[in-house]
Amino acid sequence: MNLLAELKESLTDTVVSRAAYYVDENPDKTRIALEGLLHTVVAGLMKRTTTEIGVNQLYNSIQKGKFDGNLVVTFPELLRDPEQIHRLAETGSNSISHLLPAMKSAIGLAISGYANIKNSAAITLLGLVTPLVLGTLNKLVSEKKLDADGLAALLADQRDHLIEGTPEKLLDRIAEGLNIQQLLAVGVTPAKRSSLTDRSPVPERQRYIPEPEDEGNGSLVKWGVGALVVVALTGAGYYIWNNTQTYSSANEEQAFSTEFVDSTATAPTDSAKARLAVAAKTDSAATTTVSSTTALAAYLANPMAPAGRSFRMPTLDFEPGTDRLKPAGTATVQELATLLKNNPVVQIRLVGYANDAVPPMGNKALSVTRVQAIKSQLVQAGINFIRVDAIGLGTGIKPGDTTAVTKPRLKQIDVKVVIK
């Protein structure tokens, strides 16, 4: 079935005119924006279902959320009342923030530029479109008796409709904004909840239940416990500070979030250069290993080190202009696979940069194919694909960057530890 075609049937002239009046925009531009948002939200949900967490979140939102199949029928009536529109847009905005975290602003900018409307109007219309999409999916889940895997498969089947039915100008914006170039190029592989074969279950944390205090000794016990807590926190703080200095290399990020966020490389500091120089003098044959997999292994072995660190992998090098790894790179992939098998909870993100693309391929496309090639080898080595995210950032220089500081065009692969 063509989900986009079914969704567009709900965008009647009445719906468009009422939405346009609410956001104070031209009806023709509002229709362009609404249709563009339908394509964008479907594409975002399609990407979301490539991870098990995303599949479960979407299915739960549809099954237990506030939007059901009846909303599709009553949608025009809901837009009669500005107060109801406001509530609907606010609830839809919250839903899209949950399902596509950190994507709402990017979607708003893409659609406002595409339809030539205010950014605030695009964000509001996104809040209105989201309930319509989720309500339609709820109706399909009920009619077709779909489970979570069936819903993921249904969305994956929309790829061809998305490519064929989306204007090229909008498709480029969607691909860039949602980082789904590879997904559109090679197809969608939805995650299945039964596919987690190489990830050991995370043991449940034991809840501390305090012993009852003896009458008359409560204050003494509290003071004693308080003193011990202060001492423990002081020691732990020093231990964390002392250990994290080991990992403050040039290519590590300072973000500690477990969300998938883009990583950027920075120039090595003088202290980092000095440490690398000492390591090289100590054992020149192990220089590249110390800067890549060995450092990563030590970081993973340190339970006090927080997630979010990035490591440059110099040995993950490719033949010029291609996605073929050099022999040393193949060995490094196997080392990464071993590390992931030894740390079954760890999830990583491969971040690729390229500056040697041969036309007509661009550096962005080449960086994407390179990280996907590494991910494929990890999967072939027995690593579940949902544990490895992969993005390509081209040369690492943002389009339109007119700053006076000259920035190098990068060619490297970074490994960011998202969950540890």
Secondary structure as the mmCIF struct_conf table of DSSP 4:
data_model
#
loop_
_struct_conf.conf_type_id
_struct_conf.id
_struct_conf.beg_label_comp_id
_struct_conf.beg_label_asym_id
_struct_conf.beg_label_seq_id
_struct_conf.end_label_comp_id
_struct_conf.end_label_asym_id
_struct_conf.end_label_seq_id
HELX_RH_AL_P HELX_RH_AL_P1 LEU A 3 LYS A 8
TURN_TY1_P TURN_TY1_P1 GLU A 9 SER A 10
HELX_RH_AL_P HELX_RH_AL_P2 ASP A 13 VAL A 23
TURN_TY1_P TURN_TY1_P2 ASP A 24 ASP A 24
HELX_RH_AL_P HELX_RH_AL_P3 PRO A 27 ARG A 48
TURN_TY1_P TURN_TY1_P3 THR A 49 THR A 50
BEND BEND1 THR A 51 THR A 51
HELX_RH_AL_P HELX_RH_AL_P4 GLU A 52 LYS A 64
BEND BEND2 GLY A 65 LYS A 66
HELX_RH_AL_P HELX_RH_AL_P5 GLY A 69 LEU A 78
TURN_TY1_P TURN_TY1_P4 LEU A 79 ARG A 80
BEND BEND3 ASP A 81 ASP A 81
HELX_RH_AL_P HELX_RH_AL_P6 PRO A 82 LEU A 99
BEND BEND4 LEU A 100 LEU A 100
TURN_TY1_P TURN_TY1_P5 PRO A 101 ALA A 102
HELX_RH_AL_P HELX_RH_AL_P7 LYS A 104 ALA A 115
TURN_TY1_P TURN_TY1_P6 ASN A 116 ASN A 116
HELX_RH_AL_P HELX_RH_AL_P8 ASN A 119 LYS A 144
TURN_TY1_P TURN_TY1_P7 LYS A 145 LYS A 145
HELX_RH_AL_P HELX_RH_AL_P9 ALA A 148 ALA A 156
TURN_TY1_P TURN_TY1_P8 ASP A 157 GLN A 158
HELX_RH_AL_P HELX_RH_AL_P10 ARG A 159 GLY A 165
BEND BEND5 THR A 166 THR A 166
HELX_RH_AL_P HELX_RH_AL_P11 GLU A 168 LEU A 178
TURN_TY1_P TURN_TY1_P9 ASN A 179 ASN A 179
HELX_RH_AL_P HELX_RH_AL_P12 GLN A 181 VAL A 186
HELX_RH_3T_P HELX_RH_3T_P1 ARG A 193 SER A 195
BEND BEND6 ASP A 198 ASP A 198
HELX_LH_PP_P HELX_LH_PP_P1 SER A 200 TYR A 208
HELX_LH_PP_P HELX_LH_PP_P2 PRO A 210 ASP A 214
TURN_TY1_P TURN_TY1_P10 GLU A 215 GLY A 216
HELX_RH_AL_P HELX_RH_AL_P13 GLY A 218 THR A 244
HELX_RH_3T_P HELX_RH_3T_P2 GLN A 245 TYR A 247
TURN_TY1_P TURN_TY1_P11 ALA A 250 ASN A 251
BEND BEND7 THR A 258 GLU A 259
HELX_LH_PP_P HELX_LH_PP_P3 ALA A 267 THR A 269
HELX_RH_AL_P HELX_RH_AL_P14 ASP A 270 THR A 282
HELX_RH_3T_P HELX_RH_3T_P3 SER A 284 ALA A 286
HELX_RH_AL_P HELX_RH_AL_P15 THR A 287 VAL A 290
TURN_TY1_P TURN_TY1_P12 SER A 291 SER A 292
HELX_RH_AL_P HELX_RH_AL_P16 THR A 293 ALA A 301
TURN_TY1_P TURN_TY1_P13 PRO A 303 MET A 304
BEND BEND8 ALA A 305 ALA A 305
HELX_LH_PP_P HELX_LH_PP_P4 PRO A 306 PRO A 306
BEND BEND9 ALA A 307 ALA A 307
STRN STRN1 SER A 310 ARG A 312
TURN_TY1_P TURN_TY1_P14 PRO A 314 THR A 315
STRN STRN2 PHE A 318 PHE A 318
TURN_TY1_P TURN_TY1_P15 PRO A 320 GLY A 321
BEND BEND10 THR A 322 ASP A 323
HELX_LH_PP_P HELX_LH_PP_P5 ARG A 324 ARG A 324
STRN STRN3 LEU A 325 LEU A 325
HELX_LH_PP_P HELX_LH_PP_P6 LYS A 326 LYS A 326
HELX_RH_AL_P HELX_RH_AL_P17 PRO A 327 ASN A 342
BEND BEND11 ASN A 343 ASN A 343
TURN_TY1_P TURN_TY1_P16 PRO A 344 VAL A 345
STRN STRN4 GLN A 347 TYR A 353
BEND BEND12 ASN A 355 ASN A 355
TURN_TY1_P TURN_TY1_P17 PRO A 359 PRO A 360
BEND BEND13 MET A 361 MET A 361
HELX_RH_AL_P HELX_RH_AL_P18 ASN A 363 GLN A 380
TURN_TY1_P TURN_TY1_P18 ALA A 381 GLY A 382
HELX_RH_3T_P HELX_RH_3T_P4 PHE A 385 ARG A 387
STRN STRN5 VAL A 388 GLY A 392
TURN_TY1_P TURN_TY1_P19 GLY A 394 THR A 395
BEND BEND14 GLY A 396 GLY A 396
HELX_LH_PP_P HELX_LH_PP_P7 ILE A 397 LYS A 398
TURN_TY1_P TURN_TY1_P20 PRO A 399 GLY A 400
BEND BEND15 ALA A 404 VAL A 405
STRN STRN6 GLN A 412 ILE A 419
#
